[in-house]
Amino acid sequence: MKRNKMALTTKLLGVTMLVGGGSFAAVNVPDVLFPDWSGPTAGSYDEPSAELGKKTSARRPWSLETVAASIDGKPLDAKPVSVAGEIIDLSCYLQVGKHGDKHRGCGQKCVANGQPVGLLAKDGSVYMLIDEEHNARRDGLTTFRKQAIEHMAHIVTVNGSLSEVHGQKAIFVQGFLKPAGGN
């Protein structure tokens, strides 16, 4: 058990070792934490159970609302992506490694109470999922969180704009605006 924890810690931290006066960086290969603990409730990586979000384009990865909300009208770089993965409660996954059907109910409660939504890809890569439309998201005028709760522990395809800052990866998902004047 102690050996497994050490191997996992080494893998997660991407340890750098000094060898003979030079440096050698260990390759940080992501893996799914506890892959055999619990499988997804619905879908597979070959046949996702749903598709969430509108596809974006390289020419315009951000909504006009986000561009207008950005500093000097210049949001950070982003690229359009479509990623298949399991919808996870990011807090429980990063804290205790839980995902899949056994964690569905807990994950739904956590996300309903404000914990971050994540996407766990087949290779173990983890993405935070965020409503793309800046002001609407801030003002509670989006429904993406509701969809994430519904699809917790399902493998789905998520379309959106990928932004990465200092190793933090987020997919901003468009298409979940509440109808004007509606809830």
Backbone bond lengths (Angstrom), bond angles and torsions (degrees), N, CA, C in turn:
res aa  C-N    CA-C-N  psi(-1)  N-CA   C-N-CA  omega(-1)  CA-C   N-CA-C  phi
1 M - - - 1.446 - - 1.526 110.17 -
2 K 1.350 116.27 -46.18 1.464 120.58 -179.25 1.531 110.11 -62.37
3 R 1.329 116.16 -40.09 1.467 121.06 179.63 1.529 110.50 -63.58
4 N 1.358 117.74 -42.19 1.463 121.62 178.72 1.514 111.28 -62.86
5 K 1.342 117.51 -41.31 1.461 120.88 178.30 1.521 110.46 -62.65
6 M 1.348 117.04 -41.65 1.455 120.72 -179.27 1.533 110.33 -65.33
7 A 1.324 116.95 -42.54 1.468 120.70 179.17 1.523 110.15 -63.58
8 L 1.324 116.66 -42.57 1.464 120.66 179.47 1.524 110.43 -64.51
9 T 1.335 117.37 -44.21 1.465 121.05 179.18 1.517 110.18 -61.65
10 T 1.323 117.59 -44.18 1.453 121.51 178.46 1.517 110.88 -60.16
11 K 1.318 117.13 -45.05 1.464 121.74 -179.33 1.518 110.72 -63.92
12 L 1.335 117.13 -43.72 1.457 120.52 -177.91 1.520 112.96 -68.77
13 L 1.293 118.14 -35.89 1.460 121.03 -177.09 1.522 113.54 -84.50
14 G 1.314 118.17 -15.35 1.466 120.35 -179.34 1.520 110.17 60.71
15 V 1.310 117.22 58.07 1.457 123.52 -172.80 1.522 111.76 -58.90
16 T 1.329 115.20 137.89 1.459 121.40 174.17 1.523 108.34 -106.03
17 M 1.333 116.84 130.65 1.461 121.06 -178.64 1.522 109.17 -116.83
18 L 1.330 115.96 147.31 1.456 121.40 174.51 1.514 108.37 -94.85
19 V 1.321 116.57 129.85 1.451 121.11 -177.93 1.524 108.58 -131.65
20 G 1.341 117.61 118.96 1.450 122.90 175.74 1.527 114.00 50.67
21 G 1.295 118.68 43.85 1.460 121.39 177.43 1.518 113.47 83.66
22 G 1.343 118.59 -16.86 1.463 121.70 177.45 1.516 108.80 -102.53
23 S 1.299 116.10 178.25 1.460 116.97 177.99 1.522 109.12 -116.44
24 F 1.292 114.66 148.85 1.451 122.78 178.63 1.518 107.29 -131.90
25 A 1.298 117.69 120.69 1.459 120.98 179.06 1.516 109.32 -97.01
26 A 1.315 116.82 122.38 1.460 120.78 177.23 1.528 108.29 -64.91
27 V 1.316 116.22 142.14 1.451 120.73 178.98 1.531 108.22 -73.82
28 N 1.308 116.50 127.50 1.457 121.62 -179.73 1.528 108.55 -93.53
29 V 1.326 115.69 95.58 1.452 120.98 -178.87 1.528 108.04 -97.68
30 P 1.342 117.31 116.26 1.463 118.29 -179.73 1.520 111.52 -69.65
31 D 1.286 115.44 149.88 1.464 122.81 174.31 1.521 107.35 -139.60
32 V 1.304 116.39 157.12 1.455 121.02 173.40 1.523 107.49 -73.97
33 L 1.328 116.92 129.00 1.461 120.34 176.58 1.527 109.09 -70.05
34 F 1.320 117.06 135.68 1.460 123.60 177.32 1.537 112.11 46.73
35 P 1.340 116.87 58.81 1.466 120.47 -174.64 1.523 114.25 -62.61
36 D 1.324 118.80 -26.32 1.459 121.07 -177.34 1.526 113.22 -95.52
37 W 1.339 117.92 -1.75 1.461 120.99 -176.50 1.520 111.90 -67.29
38 S 1.340 116.73 -45.51 1.458 119.49 -177.27 1.519 110.07 -160.49
39 G 1.306 116.35 129.14 1.459 120.67 178.91 1.523 111.27 -85.77
40 P 1.324 116.48 170.29 1.462 120.25 179.51 1.531 111.39 -66.86
41 T 1.321 114.84 157.15 1.461 121.86 178.40 1.528 111.21 -75.62
42 A 1.341 116.21 -37.11 1.467 120.92 -177.28 1.519 109.67 -148.54
43 G 1.299 116.17 150.35 1.462 122.41 176.33 1.518 113.41 80.64
44 S 1.333 113.49 167.87 1.461 121.76 175.21 1.528 106.94 -142.53
45 Y 1.317 116.36 169.08 1.467 118.50 179.71 1.529 111.10 -66.23
46 D 1.338 116.85 -28.73 1.461 120.22 177.18 1.526 112.18 -80.56
47 E 1.341 116.42 -29.62 1.466 121.65 179.78 1.526 110.31 -137.33
48 P 1.362 116.60 79.84 1.459 119.87 178.81 1.530 111.06 -58.02
49 S 1.331 116.59 150.92 1.470 121.52 -175.52 1.522 113.32 -80.62
50 A 1.331 117.71 -17.28 1.474 120.92 -178.89 1.520 109.19 -161.17
51 E 1.327 114.34 169.16 1.462 121.41 175.33 1.524 106.88 -125.27
52 L 1.321 116.31 125.22 1.454 121.67 -178.07 1.523 110.42 -115.34
53 G 1.310 116.72 134.70 1.461 121.81 174.88 1.512 113.70 91.80
54 K 1.329 113.68 151.83 1.460 121.04 175.98 1.522 109.27 -82.39
55 K 1.321 115.81 145.51 1.457 119.84 174.83 1.522 108.02 -70.86
56 T 1.323 115.25 140.24 1.460 120.61 177.82 1.521 108.73 -108.53
57 S 1.327 116.47 170.98 1.461 119.81 -179.35 1.525 109.82 -119.00
58 A 1.311 116.39 155.40 1.457 120.91 177.94 1.531 110.45 -61.92
59 R 1.321 116.41 -32.02 1.462 121.44 179.84 1.526 111.15 -68.51
60 R 1.343 116.19 -35.50 1.458 119.84 -178.46 1.539 110.46 -142.84
61 P 1.359 116.67 77.15 1.463 119.31 -178.86 1.529 113.07 -74.72
62 W 1.328 118.06 -20.00 1.462 122.43 -177.69 1.522 110.68 -109.58
63 S 1.324 116.62 148.44 1.459 121.53 174.99 1.531 109.24 -69.13
64 L 1.329 116.14 159.69 1.470 120.63 177.15 1.525 110.07 -59.90
65 E 1.316 117.08 -34.81 1.468 121.96 178.44 1.525 111.37 -61.09
66 T 1.333 117.17 -43.03 1.462 120.75 179.58 1.518 110.61 -68.94
67 V 1.309 117.81 -40.87 1.477 120.81 177.63 1.524 109.26 -59.69
68 A 1.329 117.22 -45.60 1.464 120.94 -179.43 1.531 111.57 -64.08
69 A 1.320 118.36 -32.49 1.464 122.26 -178.44 1.531 112.74 -81.43
70 S 1.329 117.53 -13.61 1.467 120.76 -174.91 1.524 111.80 -76.42
71 I 1.299 115.61 164.28 1.462 121.93 178.06 1.516 108.27 -70.87
72 D 1.318 116.14 123.08 1.468 123.19 -179.03 1.533 112.85 55.66
73 G 1.334 117.60 25.98 1.461 121.12 178.22 1.522 113.68 67.93
74 K 1.343 116.84 23.53 1.461 121.02 -176.92 1.529 110.75 -127.39
75 P 1.337 118.08 85.82 1.469 119.43 175.70 1.532 109.98 -66.23
76 L 1.307 116.17 164.88 1.465 120.91 178.60 1.522 110.35 -64.88
77 D 1.323 115.86 159.47 1.458 120.72 178.21 1.529 109.96 -61.62
78 A 1.296 115.03 145.66 1.463 121.77 176.46 1.509 108.21 -150.23
79 K 1.323 115.52 156.96 1.465 119.05 175.95 1.519 109.01 -131.20
80 P 1.327 116.28 145.93 1.466 119.53 179.30 1.520 110.27 -68.56
81 V 1.339 115.66 138.64 1.462 120.83 177.94 1.516 110.18 -140.69
82 S 1.305 114.93 157.53 1.461 124.42 167.78 1.527 104.63 -132.79
83 V 1.330 116.66 113.60 1.460 121.52 -174.73 1.525 109.33 -123.45
84 A 1.330 116.14 129.13 1.469 121.02 174.05 1.520 107.71 -88.55
85 G 1.323 115.78 132.84 1.450 119.57 178.79 1.513 111.51 -172.55
86 E 1.316 114.59 173.92 1.462 121.86 179.85 1.524 109.13 -90.32
87 I 1.328 116.51 130.00 1.462 120.71 174.20 1.531 106.91 -70.07
88 I 1.329 115.51 125.57 1.466 120.99 -178.07 1.524 110.40 -129.59
89 D 1.306 114.30 158.95 1.452 122.65 167.22 1.525 103.90 -83.26
90 L 1.302 116.61 109.40 1.460 121.77 -173.01 1.525 112.29 -60.73
91 S 1.333 117.40 -37.18 1.461 119.95 -177.11 1.530 111.68 -64.01
92 C 1.323 118.36 -48.33 1.466 120.52 -179.31 1.527 111.70 -68.35
93 Y 1.337 116.96 -36.41 1.465 119.32 -179.92 1.526 110.56 -64.46
94 L 1.339 116.94 -46.33 1.466 120.28 -177.57 1.526 112.92 -75.54
95 Q 1.312 117.33 -19.59 1.457 121.14 -179.28 1.525 112.71 -92.17
96 V 1.345 117.26 -44.92 1.463 119.98 -175.21 1.525 113.82 -132.48
97 G 1.321 118.14 3.62 1.459 121.95 174.51 1.516 115.75 79.78
98 K 1.326 118.10 12.99 1.466 119.62 -175.55 1.524 112.48 -81.44
99 H 1.341 114.36 141.87 1.463 123.37 176.97 1.522 107.55 -166.49
100 G 1.309 116.72 176.75 1.463 120.97 176.16 1.513 113.00 82.26
101 D 1.333 114.61 -173.75 1.455 122.79 -173.52 1.528 113.17 -58.56
102 K 1.341 117.69 -39.13 1.470 120.60 -179.56 1.531 111.32 -63.64
103 H 1.324 117.73 -22.08 1.460 121.17 -177.33 1.529 112.35 -105.75
104 R 1.302 118.48 0.08 1.471 121.65 -174.56 1.534 112.55 -53.54
105 G 1.319 118.59 -52.76 1.466 121.49 -177.39 1.517 112.30 -61.97
106 C 1.310 117.63 -45.12 1.466 121.52 178.66 1.522 109.89 -63.70
107 G 1.328 116.79 -44.69 1.466 121.11 179.59 1.519 111.88 -60.98
108 Q 1.321 116.24 -40.24 1.467 120.12 178.27 1.527 110.43 -63.10
109 K 1.326 117.30 -43.43 1.465 120.88 178.56 1.524 111.09 -63.96
110 C 1.323 116.99 -44.75 1.467 120.25 -178.73 1.530 111.01 -61.07
111 V 1.326 117.36 -47.53 1.464 120.67 -178.96 1.533 110.53 -67.04
112 A 1.333 117.58 -37.29 1.467 120.41 177.13 1.526 111.30 -62.66
113 N 1.324 116.50 -26.01 1.458 121.04 -179.39 1.525 113.29 -101.98
114 G 1.338 116.05 21.26 1.456 120.40 169.69 1.511 117.86 99.36
115 Q 1.319 118.44 -1.81 1.463 118.99 178.67 1.527 109.45 -69.43
116 P 1.342 117.77 153.35 1.464 120.25 -176.61 1.525 113.60 -69.22
117 V 1.326 114.36 147.74 1.456 122.77 178.74 1.530 108.05 -92.70
118 G 1.324 116.52 140.01 1.452 120.25 179.08 1.515 111.99 -131.22
119 L 1.323 114.75 168.58 1.457 122.77 174.91 1.519 106.79 -129.93
120 L 1.317 116.35 124.58 1.458 123.70 -179.59 1.521 108.73 -103.93
121 A 1.330 116.86 109.53 1.465 122.06 -179.22 1.528 110.26 -79.63
122 K 1.314 116.02 163.48 1.465 122.97 -177.27 1.529 112.02 -55.45
123 D 1.340 116.85 -35.98 1.466 120.65 -177.80 1.525 113.20 -83.80
124 G 1.335 117.31 2.78 1.456 120.79 179.83 1.518 113.94 94.49
125 S 1.327 117.49 -5.82 1.462 119.87 176.20 1.521 108.78 -62.60
126 V 1.332 115.93 141.51 1.457 121.58 -178.97 1.523 108.67 -121.29
127 Y 1.317 115.70 131.69 1.456 122.53 178.98 1.525 108.82 -121.53
128 M 1.329 117.38 137.60 1.452 120.10 169.35 1.519 106.30 -79.77
129 L 1.328 117.17 139.46 1.462 121.90 178.37 1.524 108.57 -108.93
130 I 1.341 115.71 129.09 1.460 121.47 -175.28 1.520 108.85 -136.92
131 D 1.338 116.27 140.62 1.468 120.35 172.27 1.529 107.13 -58.11
132 E 1.307 118.47 135.65 1.469 120.82 -174.75 1.523 113.61 -78.08
133 E 1.298 118.17 -42.25 1.462 121.47 -172.14 1.527 110.07 -67.12
134 H 1.346 116.61 108.12 1.459 123.30 -169.38 1.523 114.77 -55.89
135 N 1.318 118.35 -59.30 1.469 120.61 -175.92 1.522 111.77 -69.10
136 A 1.313 117.37 -40.95 1.462 120.67 179.03 1.528 110.50 -61.60
137 R 1.313 116.87 -41.61 1.468 121.68 177.85 1.526 109.49 -61.22
138 R 1.314 116.04 -48.35 1.466 121.95 -178.92 1.528 111.16 -60.52
139 D 1.315 117.15 -37.26 1.464 121.94 -174.69 1.531 113.80 -93.15
140 G 1.333 117.21 8.30 1.466 120.05 177.60 1.517 114.54 72.26
141 L 1.336 116.16 28.98 1.459 120.66 -176.18 1.531 112.79 -106.35
142 T 1.334 116.25 26.95 1.462 120.61 177.87 1.527 109.08 -127.05
143 T 1.323 115.87 161.56 1.470 120.98 -177.35 1.529 113.01 -121.20
144 F 1.329 118.23 13.21 1.458 119.29 -177.37 1.526 112.14 -59.94
145 R 1.326 117.38 -41.71 1.473 120.90 -178.97 1.538 110.14 -56.73
146 K 1.313 117.25 -40.17 1.473 121.71 178.51 1.534 109.99 -61.18
147 Q 1.332 116.85 -42.75 1.465 120.85 178.58 1.525 111.12 -66.29
148 A 1.337 116.67 -38.75 1.462 120.18 178.63 1.524 110.77 -63.16
149 I 1.325 116.50 -40.74 1.470 120.66 178.09 1.529 109.76 -63.15
150 E 1.329 116.29 -45.03 1.471 120.59 179.50 1.530 111.34 -60.88
151 H 1.333 116.89 -36.85 1.472 121.19 -176.02 1.532 113.52 -100.29
152 M 1.334 117.68 14.29 1.466 120.75 178.29 1.517 109.77 -54.56
153 A 1.315 116.60 132.83 1.467 125.18 179.45 1.526 113.17 71.27
154 H 1.331 117.94 8.52 1.471 121.56 174.02 1.528 108.33 -95.63
155 I 1.306 116.44 145.94 1.461 120.20 169.96 1.517 106.50 -88.45
156 V 1.323 115.30 122.44 1.458 123.44 -177.37 1.518 109.27 -132.46
157 T 1.323 116.81 168.79 1.459 121.67 169.78 1.518 106.56 -101.48
158 V 1.331 116.44 127.57 1.458 121.37 178.09 1.522 107.98 -110.57
159 N 1.336 115.79 126.04 1.462 122.86 175.19 1.515 108.03 -102.43
160 G 1.319 116.48 142.65 1.457 118.95 177.79 1.503 112.23 172.54
161 S 1.322 114.29 -162.23 1.471 122.51 -179.09 1.517 108.48 -110.67
162 L 1.333 116.12 120.82 1.461 121.93 -179.39 1.518 109.63 -87.97
163 S 1.326 115.34 125.16 1.462 122.27 173.96 1.521 106.90 -122.05
164 E 1.324 116.19 134.90 1.459 120.32 178.31 1.520 108.73 -130.06
165 V 1.328 115.48 123.75 1.460 121.85 179.54 1.525 107.89 -127.77
166 H 1.317 116.46 117.08 1.471 122.39 178.36 1.531 112.18 49.49
167 G 1.325 116.68 44.31 1.456 122.03 176.51 1.524 115.12 85.67
168 Q 1.313 117.76 -9.31 1.472 121.19 177.67 1.523 107.94 -86.30
169 K 1.339 116.64 120.77 1.461 121.28 -176.63 1.524 110.38 -107.00
170 A 1.327 115.92 128.95 1.459 120.55 177.39 1.522 109.18 -134.01
171 I 1.323 114.96 139.40 1.462 120.83 171.81 1.524 105.89 -107.24
172 F 1.322 115.44 121.24 1.459 122.30 177.81 1.523 107.15 -93.37
173 V 1.348 115.98 121.01 1.450 123.01 -170.94 1.528 110.10 -104.02
174 Q 1.334 116.38 124.33 1.465 122.11 177.91 1.520 110.71 -97.03
175 G 1.335 115.17 157.45 1.456 119.74 170.32 1.512 115.08 106.93
176 F 1.312 118.37 14.33 1.457 119.94 -178.09 1.526 111.67 -122.74
177 L 1.339 116.59 38.02 1.457 121.00 176.78 1.529 109.00 -75.94
178 K 1.330 116.05 138.67 1.464 119.94 173.94 1.510 107.86 -69.58
179 P 1.331 117.91 148.93 1.474 119.81 176.78 1.532 109.37 -59.85
180 A 1.323 116.60 146.12 1.466 121.18 179.53 1.527 110.12 -53.54
181 G 1.338 115.86 126.03 1.452 121.29 178.94 1.520 113.96 77.41
182 G 1.360 117.73 1.48 1.461 120.25 -177.71 1.502 112.72 -106.83
183 N 1.325 115.66 173.51 1.467 120.88 177.53 1.481 110.42 -109.58
